[in-house]
Amino acid sequence: MEKTKLKAKLKETGITVRVLAKKSGILRFLLYFKLCGLGEFTLDEMRRIAKALDLTELETAQIFF
């Protein structure tokens, strides 16, 4: 996973981790945990994040794969 690309997308959209957690239904502490590299996102979490950030398929692939 490209954490820097995901963080850049958050900054670009002005969405905080707190807002992303609410929009995606993922617990905030889990998002922080995984953004710090202490865990991997599940496929379901990747889909939720992509939907919450309105990512294209290409952007999703570049960030998560």
N, C-alpha and C positions, 0 to 999 in steps of 0.2 A: 504494500500500500504506500502511496505517495502522500505522507502526512502533510508535507509542505504545500502540496497542491490543494488539499482539502482546507487547510488553514487559510490559504490565499483566497479560495472561493468564499469562505466565511467573511473574510475581510472585505472582499470585493462587493459582496451583497449586503454587508453591514449587519449580518446576523451573528449574534453571540452564541456561545455554546449553550447558554441557558435557554435561549429562544429555540435553537435547533433541537434541544432535548424535548421541549414542549411540543414542537411541530412534528417531530418524528416518533414521539412516544418512547424514547430511549431514556433511561435514567441518566441524569446529568453527571453523576459521579462516574458512570460507566463510559460516557463519552470522553470525559477528561482522562480517565484511565487509559483508554484505547488511543486517544490522540497523543498521549505521552509515550506510546509504544509498549505499554505494559500488557497488551492483549490485542487480539485480532477481532475485527468486526465480523459478525455472522453475515450470511447472504441476505437474510431478512433485514438486518440493520443497515446493510449497504443500500438496499432498495428503499428503505424508509428515509435515509439521509438523502438519496438521490431525488426522491419525490419532494421532500421538504425544501431542498435547495433548487428544485426545478432544473436538475442537471440533464443534459442531453445524454444519449447513449454513449457517445464518444467521450464526453467529460467523465461519465461514470467509469468507463473502462480505463481512462488515463489515471484516475485517482485510485481506484481499487484493484486494478489488475496489472 
